[in-house]
Amino acid sequence: MTELLDSPPYGPRQDQRLLAELNALARHHRDYCPPFARIWKRWTEAADVSGIPFLHVGLFKLGTFQTDYPSVRRGRTLRSSGTSGSASQIALDDESASLQSRSAAAILKDFLGETPRPLLVLDRAVSLRARGELTARLAAAMSLRTLSTEIHFLMNDESGAIAWDRAAPVLDRHSDLFLYGFTSALWTDWARANPPERIRERLAQTRVTFVHSGGWKKLEAQNVDSRRLEQELLSRVAAGSRVLDFYGLAEQVGLLYPLCAKGYRHVPVWADVLVRNAWSLETLEGEPGLLQLLNVLARGAPYFSVLTEDLGRVVPGVCECGRSGKRFELLGRVPKAELRGCGAV
């Protein structure tokens, strides 16, 4: 189990320790995952993080990669929230899940504080009860469970509409809570909704921390940007409410990249982010390109190093938000790339 998780997420970088763990993890997956070994059969130990082997995100839509080491204990399969019919399938396991839960909790506590609050989830509980599979959207919501005193699913299992009677007793008892929703759902199902008068009155007296993740394509088509979404969400809740937008992939379970107050996404010490030229795959410094996301949390499947279809740029220097370490800007998606959802645990 990685010792990097014992460090503050945004403390001084420990790049040599990270490189050593990534090399060990690459050897682990090469030894116990035959498809990964075939793809990287000529790989030799990396002298720097740019030499760590990776899989393109699209490969996880073609089949399920599994690293079947002797002590592995399998969990459910995670499916990405893709909207075009194809979805990534990630083989989960108990050891990785424990690491990923610790990672998500540490990152969220840094951004949200450690005060536990009730969590309202803009989704259906039936998704949680599904056997064998877990959607990335629900997994993202469940990343907040370590900060939650209680969890309530707001959507009716059959109709998919908000069941306001489920929210009412929570709002009656609490004046400070979390609400998680997929980005487009927060707009269409919450910000555009017309709740009963009693709910409106209680919301006006409640501090709500909205947490959301997922693509913006649907909202961009409606001319809704992050500023408009935030204004609408905060317009009918109490002062002190806030909105936290985080980026993550189903193929990088446990890694969340919330947007800091200065508009950047920060990389915890147990992860790394590289930018590669889309044609040559050479690494870039200070220029936009394809994001490669790496972490030391994935034991049961080789999603520890993933080349995405997302465009970004690593930003040098120290962020004014006070967090140290590497930071990057998320710039969008490769043109004509498949519309995809997100995931995190």
Secondary structure by P-SEA (a helix, b strand, c coil): cccccccccccccaaaaaaaaaaaaaaaaaaccaaaaaaccccccccccccbbbbcccccccbbbbbccccccccbbbbccccccbbbbbbccaaaaaaaaaaaaaaaaaccccbbbbbbbccccccccccccccaaaaaaacccccccbbbbcccccccccccccaaaaaaccccbbbbbcccccccccccccccaaaaaaaaaccccccccccaaaaaaacccaaaaaaaaacccccccbbbbbbbbcccccccccccccbbbbbccccbbbbbcccccccccccccbbbbbbccccccccccccccbbbbbbccccccccccbbbbbccccccccccccccc
